[in-house]
Amino acid sequence: MGYLFLALAIVGEVVATSFLKVTSGPDARWWHYGIVVAGYGFAFTMLAQSLGKGVPLGIAYAVWAGVGVVLVALISWLVFKEPLTLVQLGGIVLVIGGVTMLELGGRHEAAA
């Protein structure tokens, strides 16, 4: 259950961060700012729930940050048409590898 809350935290953070880009443009609407605030509030609430269900802090934060970075980079490329270079793709691979190593090396008894 802790990892479900962590997944919800990631979704909230990615939505909020993506809407930061929308709020910086000329077509920003008042409700875009509400999505940013609500998204981050939701993300931190779900992250706290995840920790409360036993997901270790180091693992939760690494997964939250790493998956968030990768998803935001992909959304930036797909939705906002920002460039994604080979060096950046290499960085994404390294982030995924690092988060995977942290996850595989962590103890999971408390999260069950």
C-alpha positions as CSV (number, residue, x, y, z in Angstrom):
1,M,0.0,0.0,0.0
2,G,2.9,2.3,0.7
3,Y,4.1,2.1,-2.9
4,L,0.6,3.0,-4.1
5,F,0.8,6.2,-2.1
6,L,4.3,6.8,-3.5
7,A,2.9,6.4,-7.1
8,L,0.2,8.9,-6.3
9,A,2.8,11.3,-4.9
10,I,4.8,11.0,-8.1
11,V,1.7,11.7,-10.3
12,G,0.8,14.8,-8.2
13,E,4.4,16.1,-8.4
14,V,4.7,15.5,-12.1
15,V,1.3,17.2,-12.9
16,A,2.2,20.2,-10.7
17,T,5.7,20.6,-12.2
18,S,4.3,20.3,-15.7
19,F,1.7,23.0,-15.0
20,L,4.6,25.3,-13.8
21,K,5.6,25.4,-17.4
22,V,2.0,26.4,-18.4
23,T,1.9,29.2,-15.8
24,S,5.0,30.7,-17.2
25,G,3.5,31.2,-20.7
26,P,1.4,33.9,-22.1
27,D,-1.8,31.8,-22.0
28,A,-1.7,31.2,-18.2
29,R,-5.0,31.1,-16.5
30,W,-5.8,31.5,-12.8
31,W,-6.8,27.9,-12.4
32,H,-3.4,26.7,-13.7
33,Y,-1.9,28.1,-10.5
34,G,-4.5,26.2,-8.5
35,I,-3.4,23.0,-10.2
36,V,0.3,23.7,-9.2
37,V,-0.6,24.3,-5.6
38,A,-3.0,21.4,-5.3
39,G,-0.6,19.1,-7.1
40,Y,2.3,19.8,-4.8
41,G,0.0,19.6,-1.7
42,F,-1.4,16.3,-2.9
43,A,2.1,15.0,-3.7
44,F,3.5,15.8,-0.2
45,T,0.5,14.4,1.5
46,M,0.8,11.1,-0.5
47,L,4.5,11.0,0.2
48,A,3.8,11.3,3.9
49,Q,1.3,8.5,3.7
50,S,3.8,6.4,1.8
51,L,6.3,6.9,4.6
52,G,3.7,6.2,7.2
53,K,3.0,2.8,5.5
54,G,6.6,1.8,6.0
55,V,8.4,2.8,2.8
56,P,11.9,3.8,3.9
57,L,12.6,7.5,3.4
58,G,15.7,7.1,1.3
59,I,14.0,4.7,-1.1
60,A,10.8,6.8,-1.2
61,Y,12.6,10.0,-2.0
62,A,14.9,8.4,-4.5
63,V,12.0,6.8,-6.4
64,W,9.9,10.0,-6.1
65,A,12.6,12.3,-7.3
66,G,14.0,9.9,-10.0
67,V,10.8,8.9,-11.6
68,G,9.6,12.5,-11.4
69,V,12.7,13.8,-13.2
70,V,12.4,11.2,-15.9
71,L,8.6,11.8,-16.4
72,V,9.0,15.6,-16.5
73,A,11.8,15.4,-19.0
74,L,9.6,13.2,-21.2
75,I,6.6,15.4,-20.9
76,S,8.8,18.4,-21.7
77,W,9.9,16.8,-24.9
78,L,6.5,15.3,-25.9
79,V,4.1,18.1,-24.8
80,F,6.2,21.3,-24.8
81,K,8.4,20.3,-27.7
82,E,11.6,21.0,-25.8
83,P,14.7,19.3,-27.1
84,L,15.9,16.0,-25.6
85,T,19.6,15.4,-26.5
86,L,21.6,12.2,-26.4
87,V,23.4,13.4,-23.3
88,Q,20.0,14.0,-21.6
89,L,18.8,10.6,-22.6
90,G,22.0,9.2,-21.1
91,G,21.2,11.0,-17.9
92,I,17.7,9.5,-17.9
93,V,19.2,6.1,-18.2
94,L,21.6,6.8,-15.3
95,V,18.8,8.1,-13.2
96,I,16.7,5.0,-13.9
97,G,19.7,2.8,-13.1
98,G,20.5,4.6,-9.9
99,V,16.9,4.5,-8.6
100,T,16.7,0.8,-9.5
101,M,19.9,0.0,-7.6
102,L,18.7,1.9,-4.5
103,E,15.4,0.1,-4.7
104,L,16.9,-3.4,-5.2
105,G,19.5,-2.7,-2.4
106,G,16.9,-1.6,0.1
107,R,15.2,-3.6,2.8
108,H,11.5,-4.1,2.2
109,E,10.2,-5.8,5.3
110,A,8.7,-2.6,6.8
111,A,6.9,-1.7,3.6
112,A,4.9,-4.9,3.3
